[in-house]
Amino acid sequence: MDIDLTTLRDGLLFYIVLVCSLCIHEWAHAWVADKLGDDTPRAQGRVTVNPLPHMDLFGTVIFPLVCIFVLRGGFLFGWGRPVMVNPSNFKHPRRDDVLVTLAGPMSNLGLALLAALLGGVLYKTDPRTAEIFVLVIVLNVTLAVFNLLPLPPLDGGQVLRHAVRMRDETYFAIARWSFLVLLAALWLSPVRAAIMFLMKIVALPFMLLYQALAGI
């Protein structure tokens, strides 16, 4: 596998932003669960911004690196180690579980907003900062939109589970196979194009804010 220095640099930059974004996503789940009364994430060492407890060997290390350096941008997928919660510890189990679930995607949108604000201001000082801040915006919007797809075991699937009061047996039966089905579907151009279109729509206000502040 022939990788020049530019490809290596760009790939590592992308990977670092991806890992940080995935870990903030999982930390947000843990932090909100902890604040709502469930001590399970804290007992498992997940209420921390240290990326190591949130990393999954295959989902955060092996698979993303293969996507970046072997598939070379044709396909990208990655995930962190899921945060375990016990809804019975919540004062309002159904509502609080939804809040914990939404905390992950919302943290990614928060990172995108922060990148748009900070990046737009810093662009006037050094336009070279555009590379990192635009990457943070795009990658975090991607993670937020993807995780909100209404399919178990994604965050959107968990929200759907509560919205339609899906039985646990049904949810886990769907989740058992849906992940593999989703991976296969992402190889299909129409599916990938539809998801990318949705991501562009969500990313638009962040990019417009960034450009307005940057004066470009």
N, C-alpha and C positions, 0 to 999 in steps of 0.2 A: 504494500500500500504506500503510494508516493504522496507525502504531505509536505508542502513547502511551508516556509516560516509564516507567511501571511495567512494561509489556511489554518495553521496551528494556532496562531494568535487569535484569529476571529472565532475559531471553534471553542477555544478555552474561555474567551470572554463570554460567549453565548452560554456555555455550560455553567460558568460561575453565576451569571444572572439567573439562569434557570433554577439552580440549586437554592439560591437565596430566596427566590420567589416561591418555590415549592415549600420551603421550610417555614417561611412567614405564613403561608396558607395554613399549614398544620398547626403552627403555634397559635394562630388566631382561633382555631377550633378549640384547642386546649385551654386557652386563656378565658374565653367566654364561658366554657363549661365550668371552669374553676370559679368564676365570678358568680355563676348561677347556682352554685352549691354542690356541684359534683367534684369530689376530690380524687376521682379515678385518674385523670390526666396528671395531676400533681404527683400522685403516688408512683406513677410510671415515668416520672421525670420529663414530662412533655411540656410543662409550662416554662419554656425557655426558648430563647432565640438562638441558642447553640444549635447549629444544623445537624450535628451528629445523631442525636436521638430521633430526629425526624426523617432520616435518610433510610431508604430501602435499597438493599444491595443491587437488586435487579432494576427496580423502577427509577431509582435516582442516580445510579452509577452506570451499570452495564448497558442498559437499553438506550438511554440518552446519548452516551458516548458513541455507541454503534450508529445511532441515527445521524449524529453530527459528523463523524469522521469516516464512516463507511458508506452510509446511504447518501451523504453529502447534501443535505437539505431537501431531499425528495420526500422525506417523511420524518416527523418528530413526535415523540411521545414520551412522557415521563410522569412519575408520581412519587409522592412521599409515603412514609409509613403511616397508615391510618391511625387517627387518635381514637382510642377506646373511651366510650362514655357509658354511664349508667343512668338512663333517664329517670329511674325511680328515685334518684337523689334530688331531682329538680322539684321545685315547689309547684310548677305548672309543667308537667312532663312533656306534653305534646308541643306547647308553645315554645318552651325553652329548648327542646331538641331541634326545632326548626331554626331558632336563633343561632344555636351552635353550628348547625349545618351551613347556614348562610354566612357565618363569620369568615369562612375560608375564602370564598369568591369575593366577598366584600373587601377583604384585606388586599386582594390582588388589585381590585379597582382603586383602592386607596393608594397603593403603591404607584399605580399608573397616574393618578392625580398628582401625587407628590413629585413624580418625575416630570410631569408637564409643567408644574409651577417652578420647580427648582431649575430644570433644564432650560426653560424659556428665559429665565433671568441670567443664567450663566452663559448662555449662547452669545450674548453681547460681549462678554469678556473673552471667551474662547470658543469659536464655532466648532472646534474639534470635539467638544463635549456632546455634540448632537448624536454621535454614534452610540454612546452608552445610554443616554436618556431616551432616545427614540426606541432603542432595543428594550429598555425596561417597560416603556408604555406598551409596545406591541406584544411583548411576551406575557405581561400580566393581564392584559385584556384577553389574550388567547386562553390563558389558564382559567380566567373567570368564566368566560363564555362556555368553554368546553365542560367545565365542572358543573355548570348549571343546565346542561342537557338533561331532560327528564327521563333518565335511564339509570336504573340501579346498576352498579353501586355508586354512581356519581352523586355529588351533592344534590343535583337537581332531581335525581331519582328518589333521594331521601325525602325531599320536600313533597314530591308527588305522592310518596307513600302516605304521608300524613294528610295531604289534601283530599285523597280519595279513600282514606282509611283502609289502605291495603293490608291484608293479613300478613303476618310475619312469614308464614310458609310460602305465600305467593311471592313476596319480595325476595326472599333468599333463593327461591327457585329461578326467578328471572336473573338475579345477580350472578348466579353460578355460571351462566352461559353468556350473558349480555356483554361482558367485557371482551370476550373473544370475538363475538359478533361485531362489536364496535370496532375493534382493531381491524378486522377483515373489511368492514364497510369503509374505513378510512382510506383503504387502497383504491377504492372506486372514485374516479374523477368527479362524477356528479355529486356524490356525498361530500367529498372534500371541498368542492367548489361552493356548495351551499353553506357549509360551516364557515368557510373563509369569508364569504359575503357577509354573514351575520357578524363575524368578528370585525370586519371593516366598518360596519355600521356603528358598532359599539365604540370602536377606537376613534371614530371621527371627532367627537367633541373634545377628547383629550388632545388629539393632534392639532385641532383648531386653536385650542387654548395655548398649547406650546408655541405654535407659529405666531400667534398674536403677541405673546410676551417676548418672543425672540425677534419680532419685527421682520419675519420672512414670509 
